[in-house]
């Protein structure tokens, strides 16, 4: 299926995230607040498949994904190429 010296790899991933939109743990110190914990939450579910074709030190990849956040659907397509520098 692939030319000699190359590899083709496939993958699958999924992410489930639940967060409190009003909580900011990046720029504020942590303080437990029971009222905030009982408040509304935001949910994100994302799933995607990936394909990577590698020939020597070069590779190309493709990753389409679908996400649902609070009832809204979105899609994303990541494409890229890499070349590894240095010695092995």
FENKAQUI-V431529 format. One record per residue. N is the residue number from 0. RES is the residue in one small letter. BURIAL is + if it has 16 or more other ideal C-beta (glycine too) atoms within 10 Angstrom, else -. Layout:
BEGIN
n/res/burial
N/RES/BURIAL
N/RES/BURIAL
END
This chain:
BEGIN
n/res/burial
0/x/-
1/x/-
2/x/-
3/x/-
4/x/-
5/x/-
6/x/-
7/x/-
8/x/-
9/x/-
10/x/-
11/x/-
12/x/-
13/x/-
14/x/-
15/x/-
16/x/-
17/x/-
18/x/-
19/x/-
20/x/-
21/x/-
22/x/-
23/x/-
24/x/-
25/x/-
26/x/-
27/x/-
28/x/-
29/x/-
30/x/-
31/x/-
32/x/-
33/x/-
34/x/-
35/x/-
36/x/-
37/x/-
38/x/-
39/x/-
40/x/-
41/x/-
42/x/-
43/x/-
44/x/-
45/x/+
46/x/-
47/x/+
48/x/-
49/x/-
50/x/-
51/x/+
52/x/+
53/x/+
54/x/-
55/x/-
56/x/-
57/x/-
58/x/+
59/x/-
60/x/+
61/x/-
62/x/+
63/x/-
64/x/+
65/x/-
66/x/+
67/x/-
68/x/-
69/x/-
70/x/-
71/x/-
72/x/-
73/x/-
74/x/-
75/x/-
76/x/-
77/x/-
78/x/-
79/x/-
80/x/-
81/x/-
82/x/-
83/x/-
84/x/-
85/x/-
86/x/-
87/x/-
END
